[in-house]
Amino acid sequence: QVQLVESGGGLAQPGGSLRLSCAASGDIFTIDAMGWYRQVPGKYRELVARITNGGSTFYADSAKGRFTISRDNAKNTVSLQMNSLKPEDTAVYYCNADGKVPTVGSEASYDVWGEGTLVTVSS
């Protein structure tokens, strides 16, 4: 069992900054990657940024140059530094982690989500 807890959401003005953090706990064993997704009502949940165990990163076009994802593998945490925020960034942001756990004679994969943290960018 793996659980994720997000923090850092809140209200920011356009052009401002927020830092989201996510901590994983439980029977983690091996986390392959962690990422941040966001969703607004009536829209699909979209990938914002993702980072692998080895440090490879992916950013959505909307996040490039403004957001930075980082991780601490030893502490099983991932953060998203969001700068130059825009009203369009307003959404519920979800932390995601995928990894592997050992099983008898094989292994199993997991894909877990946090409950989400609301980011509102408004004047």
C-alpha positions as CSV (number, residue, x, y, z in Angstrom):
1,Q,0.0,0.0,0.0
2,V,1.4,3.4,-1.1
3,Q,-0.2,6.7,-0.3
4,L,0.6,10.2,-1.5
5,V,0.0,13.4,0.4
6,E,0.1,16.8,-1.5
7,S,0.6,20.2,0.0
8,G,1.3,23.7,-1.1
9,G,-1.8,24.6,-3.0
10,G,-3.5,27.9,-2.4
11,L,-4.2,31.3,-3.9
12,A,-1.6,33.2,-6.0
13,Q,-1.8,36.3,-8.1
14,P,-0.9,36.3,-11.7
15,G,2.9,36.4,-12.0
16,G,3.3,34.9,-8.6
17,S,4.7,31.6,-7.4
18,L,3.7,28.5,-5.5
19,R,5.5,25.4,-4.6
20,L,3.7,22.1,-4.5
21,S,5.1,19.1,-2.6
22,C,4.1,15.5,-2.5
23,A,5.3,12.8,-0.1
24,A,5.0,9.1,-0.7
25,S,4.7,6.6,2.2
26,G,3.9,3.0,2.7
27,D,5.2,-0.1,0.9
28,I,6.9,1.8,-1.7
29,F,9.7,-0.6,-2.6
30,T,10.6,1.0,-6.0
31,I,9.2,4.2,-7.4
32,D,9.9,4.5,-11.1
33,A,8.5,8.0,-11.6
34,M,6.5,10.7,-10.0
35,G,4.5,13.5,-11.6
36,W,2.0,16.3,-11.3
37,Y,-1.3,16.4,-13.2
38,R,-4.0,19.0,-13.1
39,Q,-7.7,19.0,-13.8
40,V,-10.5,21.5,-14.1
41,P,-14.2,20.8,-14.3
42,G,-15.2,19.5,-17.7
43,K,-11.6,18.9,-18.8
44,Y,-9.4,15.9,-18.9
45,R,-6.7,15.4,-16.2
46,E,-3.5,16.5,-18.0
47,L,0.1,15.8,-17.3
48,V,2.0,18.9,-16.2
49,A,5.4,17.5,-15.3
50,R,7.0,14.1,-14.6
51,I,10.3,12.9,-13.3
52,T,11.8,9.5,-13.3
53,N,13.9,7.8,-10.7
54,G,17.0,8.6,-12.8
55,G,16.1,12.3,-13.1
56,S,14.7,12.5,-16.6
57,T,12.0,15.1,-16.8
58,F,9.0,15.9,-19.0
59,Y,7.1,19.1,-19.1
60,A,3.9,20.0,-20.8
61,D,4.3,22.9,-23.3
62,S,2.3,25.1,-21.0
63,A,4.7,24.5,-18.1
64,K,8.0,24.8,-19.9
65,G,10.1,27.7,-18.7
66,R,7.8,28.4,-15.8
67,F,7.6,25.2,-13.8
68,T,10.3,23.0,-12.4
69,I,9.9,19.5,-11.1
70,S,12.3,18.0,-8.6
71,R,12.6,14.9,-6.5
72,D,14.4,13.5,-3.5
73,N,14.5,9.8,-4.1
74,A,15.8,9.0,-0.6
75,K,12.8,10.8,1.0
76,N,10.3,9.7,-1.7
77,T,9.2,13.2,-2.3
78,V,8.5,15.3,-5.4
79,S,8.0,19.0,-5.7
80,L,6.7,21.4,-8.4
81,Q,8.0,24.9,-8.3
82,M,5.5,27.1,-10.2
83,N,6.6,30.6,-11.3
84,S,5.0,33.2,-13.4
85,L,1.6,31.8,-12.7
86,K,-1.3,32.5,-15.0
87,P,-5.1,32.3,-14.4
88,E,-5.0,29.4,-16.8
89,D,-3.0,27.4,-14.3
90,T,-6.0,27.3,-11.9
91,A,-6.8,23.7,-11.3
92,V,-6.7,20.9,-8.9
93,Y,-3.2,19.5,-9.0
94,Y,-2.7,15.8,-8.3
95,C,0.5,14.0,-7.4
96,N,1.1,10.6,-9.1
97,A,3.6,7.8,-8.5
98,D,4.1,4.6,-10.3
99,G,6.4,1.8,-9.1
100,K,6.9,-1.8,-8.5
101,V,6.5,-4.2,-5.6
102,P,7.8,-7.8,-5.3
103,T,5.4,-10.7,-5.5
104,V,5.8,-14.4,-5.2
105,G,7.8,-15.4,-8.3
106,S,7.2,-12.1,-10.1
107,E,6.5,-8.4,-9.4
108,A,3.5,-6.1,-9.5
109,S,3.2,-2.5,-10.6
110,Y,1.3,0.2,-8.9
111,D,-0.1,3.6,-10.0
112,V,-1.3,5.8,-7.1
113,W,-2.8,9.2,-6.8
114,G,-3.0,11.8,-4.1
115,E,-6.3,13.5,-3.3
116,G,-5.3,16.7,-5.0
117,T,-4.6,20.3,-3.9
118,L,-6.3,23.3,-5.3
119,V,-4.3,26.0,-7.0
120,T,-6.2,29.3,-7.8
121,V,-4.5,32.1,-9.7
122,S,-6.5,35.2,-9.6
123,S,-6.3,38.9,-9.0
